[in-house]
């Protein structure tokens, strides 16, 4: 809790080893330039409002309430609080600190580039604006925006707007925080301090196939659309070039796959489809890609996870060196597919723990038995 990312309203508490209630505040000092709302009480005391989603990154946490309001707490070093600033200040010579937050505050400022605003109104973008010099302007309806999903990466956050009752309005995708490797989808490696609309997900292409979900990996991002297309940007492999703009994963889209679940970790990406196909790519030195024993530990392109063949994955979560899946089990076909998946019994887990302990004991014994190395002496100098 060194950056206040637990949201317990205690900046001096470095660690919390028991469950504590988070402090969620609606309105007031929630963001730079935001006006105080009529009701500035804590979220838990506001009638009819409940927290429905939570996500956390390295030193940042985000919440969504039932009204679609966004709340963040934690580090502001990369602008991931979404309050318009980092609050950087000098502590001592050569040492900087940031205006971190220790309780969940509502963030209701949303912006777009001037170029995207022109395109929204049917105008033509100016060719005079260079890369990395985009002028940012507030969205006129910022205070009325309601979000459907939020996802934290290591130092960046993605959010998708909730669907509107109007058929003409296409849900927008927002990103903010660290912009390294193009993970924010704005075609430049620049940090964003306020939730900024990703212009690539606007236009006629998304009128009938709008974004429905955004997932943030450590240094990459995924956006899934209603028809099961997936767009990737950023970088999750230690080699190769970064993808600076949202790019369709055509290996799936061009072969008729409809993706229903996506996940991204520190070095892995997963996509799961309606016809029981799961693919992954990236680096998996500890088997987190799911290819099986004796198979490759990395892949530069989407590769089938044969161990989950015919299994309908409803959700996938990628962590550091491990991956978890939720698999449907509603009918005979589901049960038949699940029989192919290996089962990890409690006794096996206990046995694995004992093996790890014995290896550690043996390693420590070897180090203790090894004689200390003699220091080499140089030749005496002649007078």
MOWOMO-V101749 format. One record per residue. N is the residue number from 1. RES is the residue in three letters. SS is DSSP state (2 for helix, 1 for strand, 0 for the rest). PSI is psi in degrees with one decimal (* if undefined). Layout:
N&RES&SS&PSI  N&RES&SS&PSI
//
This chain:
1&UNK&0&23.7  2&UNK&0&-26.2  3&UNK&0&5.2  4&UNK&0&15.5  5&UNK&0&-11.5  6&UNK&0&-14.5  7&UNK&0&30.6  8&UNK&0&9.2  9&UNK&0&41.0  10&UNK&0&91.0  11&UNK&0&-24.1  12&UNK&0&-5.1  13&UNK&0&108.8  14&UNK&0&-22.8  15&UNK&0&143.9  16&UNK&0&115.5  17&UNK&0&6.8  18&UNK&0&153.8  19&UNK&0&131.6  20&UNK&0&150.1  21&UNK&0&132.1  22&UNK&0&152.8  23&UNK&0&118.3  24&UNK&1&118.5  25&UNK&1&132.0  26&UNK&0&115.3  27&UNK&0&-167.4  28&UNK&0&-124.7  29&UNK&0&31.4  30&UNK&0&-29.8  31&UNK&0&157.1  32&UNK&0&124.7  33&UNK&0&-3.6  34&UNK&0&143.0  35&UNK&0&150.6  36&UNK&0&130.6  37&UNK&0&164.8  38&UNK&0&-38.5  39&UNK&0&107.1  40&UNK&0&22.4  41&UNK&0&170.3  42&UNK&1&145.7  43&UNK&2&-39.6  44&UNK&2&-20.8  45&UNK&2&-4.4  46&UNK&0&121.2  47&UNK&0&136.5  48&UNK&0&2.9  49&UNK&0&127.4  50&UNK&0&147.9  51&UNK&1&126.7  52&UNK&1&-12.4  53&UNK&1&143.6  54&UNK&1&146.5  55&UNK&1&148.3  56&UNK&1&147.8  57&UNK&0&-147.4  58&UNK&0&-53.8  59&UNK&0&30.7  60&UNK&1&145.9  61&UNK&1&148.5  62&UNK&1&146.8  63&UNK&1&152.5  64&UNK&1&140.0  65&UNK&1&174.4  66&UNK&0&-17.1  67&UNK&0&-1.0  68&UNK&0&15.7  69&UNK&0&147.3  70&UNK&1&136.3  71&UNK&1&137.1  72&UNK&1&158.4  73&UNK&1&159.5  74&UNK&1&-145.7  75&UNK&0&144.9  76&UNK&0&13.3  77&UNK&0&-39.1  78&UNK&0&7.5  79&UNK&0&11.7  80&UNK&0&-8.8  81&UNK&0&-24.4  82&UNK&0&21.9  83&UNK&0&10.5  84&UNK&0&1.2  85&UNK&0&165.0  86&UNK&0&-21.2  87&UNK&0&32.9  88&UNK&0&135.1  89&UNK&1&158.6  90&UNK&1&125.6  91&UNK&1&-57.5  92&UNK&1&177.9  93&UNK&0&121.6  94&UNK&0&5.5  95&UNK&1&125.0  96&UNK&1&155.3  97&UNK&1&173.0  98&UNK&0&156.7  99&UNK&0&76.4  100&UNK&0&170.1  101&UNK&1&140.0  102&UNK&1&6.2  103&UNK&1&155.5  104&UNK&1&118.1  105&UNK&1&145.6  106&UNK&1&137.6  107&UNK&1&117.8  108&UNK&0&17.8  109&UNK&0&127.0  110&UNK&1&139.6  111&UNK&1&171.1  112&UNK&1&164.2  113&UNK&1&154.9  114&UNK&2&-34.1  115&UNK&2&-43.5  116&UNK&2&-34.9  117&UNK&2&-39.9  118&UNK&2&-42.9  119&UNK&2&-37.2  120&UNK&2&-34.1  121&UNK&0&6.6  122&UNK&0&9.9  123&UNK&0&179.1  124&UNK&0&132.9  125&UNK&0&148.7  126&UNK&0&141.5  127&UNK&0&-1.0  128&UNK&0&-21.3  129&UNK&0&121.3  130&UNK&0&169.2  131&UNK&0&136.2  132&UNK&0&1.3  133&UNK&0&27.4  134&UNK&0&133.2  135&UNK&0&128.7  136&UNK&1&134.3  137&UNK&1&151.3  138&UNK&1&149.0  139&UNK&0&136.3  140&UNK&0&-31.8  141&UNK&0&24.3  142&UNK&2&-44.2  143&UNK&2&-16.7  144&UNK&2&-1.4  145&UNK&0&133.1  146&UNK&0&132.5  147&UNK&1&149.7  148&UNK&1&-37.0  149&UNK&1&152.9  150&UNK&1&144.0  151&UNK&1&128.8  152&UNK&1&132.4  153&UNK&0&-159.7  154&UNK&0&-51.8  155&UNK&0&23.2  156&UNK&1&162.7  157&UNK&1&143.3  158&UNK&1&148.3  159&UNK&1&147.0  160&UNK&1&135.6  161&UNK&1&147.4  162&UNK&0&148.0  163&UNK&0&144.0  164&UNK&0&159.7  165&UNK&0&-19.8  166&UNK&0&127.3  167&UNK&0&-17.5  168&UNK&0&-20.9  169&UNK&0&121.9  170&UNK&0&126.2  171&UNK&0&137.8  172&UNK&0&155.8  173&UNK&1&133.8  174&UNK&1&148.9  175&UNK&1&151.0  176&UNK&1&164.5  177&UNK&1&-149.0  178&UNK&0&131.7  179&UNK&0&11.4  180&UNK&2&145.6  181&UNK&2&13.2  182&UNK&2&20.4  183&UNK&0&-14.8  184&UNK&0&-11.6  185&UNK&0&17.1  186&UNK&0&14.1  187&UNK&0&3.6  188&UNK&0&158.4  189&UNK&0&72.9  190&UNK&0&139.6  191&UNK&0&151.2  192&UNK&1&129.4  193&UNK&1&-6.4  194&UNK&1&141.5  195&UNK&1&117.2  196&UNK&1&134.5  197&UNK&1&134.6  198&UNK&0&110.1  199&UNK&2&-22.2  200&UNK&2&-20.9  201&UNK&2&23.1  202&UNK&0&164.9  203&UNK&0&174.5  204&UNK&2&-26.6  205&UNK&2&-29.7  206&UNK&2&8.0  207&UNK&0&-42.0  208&UNK&0&2.5  209&UNK&0&63.3  210&UNK&0&158.5  211&UNK&1&140.3  212&UNK&1&-18.5  213&UNK&1&142.1  214&UNK&1&133.6  215&UNK&1&129.8  216&UNK&1&124.4  217&UNK&0&-170.2  218&UNK&0&-48.8  219&UNK&0&22.1  220&UNK&1&173.3  221&UNK&1&148.6  222&UNK&1&139.7  223&UNK&1&126.7  224&UNK&1&139.0  225&UNK&1&172.9  226&UNK&0&-36.9  227&UNK&0&10.9  228&UNK&0&23.6  229&UNK&0&147.4  230&UNK&1&133.9  231&UNK&1&136.4  232&UNK&1&142.7  233&UNK&1&151.4  234&UNK&1&-147.9  235&UNK&0&130.6  236&UNK&0&-3.4  237&UNK&0&148.7  238&UNK&0&-13.6  239&UNK&0&166.9  240&UNK&0&174.5  241&UNK&0&155.8  242&UNK&0&152.4  243&UNK&1&106.4  244&UNK&1&-14.0  245&UNK&1&152.8  246&UNK&1&123.0  247&UNK&1&131.8  248&UNK&1&134.5  249&UNK&0&85.9  250&UNK&2&-21.1  251&UNK&2&-27.0  252&UNK&2&-49.1  253&UNK&2&-40.4  254&UNK&0&-9.1  255&UNK&0&19.0  256&UNK&0&14.7  257&UNK&0&133.5  258&UNK&0&109.4  259&UNK&1&131.1  260&UNK&1&-16.9  261&UNK&1&137.1  262&UNK&1&153.4  263&UNK&1&150.0  264&UNK&1&134.4  265&UNK&0&-148.3  266&UNK&0&-37.2  267&UNK&0&14.9  268&UNK&1&152.7  269&UNK&1&137.1  270&UNK&1&144.3  271&UNK&1&131.8  272&UNK&1&138.4  273&UNK&1&172.0  274&UNK&0&-23.5  275&UNK&0&22.6  276&UNK&0&27.5  277&UNK&0&132.4  278&UNK&1&129.9  279&UNK&1&155.5  280&UNK&1&159.3  281&UNK&1&159.8  282&UNK&1&-148.6  283&UNK&1&134.2  284&UNK&0&70.1  285&UNK&0&-19.4  286&UNK&0&19.0  287&UNK&0&8.1  288&UNK&0&-12.1  289&UNK&0&-15.7  290&UNK&0&19.0  291&UNK&0&-18.5  292&UNK&0&164.2  293&UNK&0&134.4  294&UNK&0&-6.9  295&UNK&0&173.8  296&UNK&0&148.6  297&UNK&0&6.7  298&UNK&1&159.4  299&UNK&1&134.4  300&UNK&1&-14.7  301&UNK&1&160.0  302&UNK&1&126.7  303&UNK&1&141.3  304&UNK&1&137.4  305&UNK&0&92.9  306&UNK&2&-26.7  307&UNK&2&-15.8  308&UNK&2&21.1  309&UNK&0&129.4  310&UNK&0&-1.7  311&UNK&0&132.0  312&UNK&0&101.1  313&UNK&1&123.8  314&UNK&1&-21.1  315&UNK&1&148.6  316&UNK&1&139.1  317&UNK&1&126.0  318&UNK&1&122.0  319&UNK&1&-166.0  320&UNK&0&109.9  321&UNK&0&21.8  322&UNK&1&158.8  323&UNK&1&139.6  324&UNK&1&142.8  325&UNK&1&147.0  326&UNK&1&122.0  327&UNK&1&134.0  328&UNK&0&141.5  329&UNK&0&74.6  330&UNK&0&-17.7  331&UNK&0&-175.0  332&UNK&2&-39.0  333&UNK&2&-40.9  334&UNK&2&-44.1  335&UNK&2&-37.9  336&UNK&2&-41.1  337&UNK&2&-37.2  338&UNK&2&-26.8  339&UNK&0&-24.8  340&UNK&0&-18.1  341&UNK&0&129.2  342&UNK&0&143.8  343&UNK&0&131.9  344&UNK&0&111.6  345&UNK&0&158.7  346&UNK&2&-36.6  347&UNK&2&-35.4  348&UNK&2&-37.5  349&UNK&2&-44.3  350&UNK&2&-40.3  351&UNK&2&-40.4  352&UNK&2&-41.9  353&UNK&2&-41.9  354&UNK&2&-38.6  355&UNK&2&-42.8  356&UNK&2&-42.0  357&UNK&2&-43.7  358&UNK&2&-37.2  359&UNK&2&-41.0  360&UNK&2&-41.4  361&UNK&2&-43.3  362&UNK&2&-39.5  363&UNK&2&-42.2  364&UNK&2&-37.0  365&UNK&2&-39.5  366&UNK&2&-43.3  367&UNK&2&-36.5  368&UNK&2&-34.5  369&UNK&2&-21.3  370&UNK&0&123.6  371&UNK&0&145.9  372&UNK&0&142.7  373&UNK&0&136.7  374&UNK&0&139.7  375&UNK&0&132.1  376&UNK&0&138.1  377&UNK&0&136.9  378&UNK&0&162.5  379&UNK&0&142.7  380&UNK&0&139.5  381&UNK&0&138.3  382&UNK&0&139.5  383&UNK&0&*
//
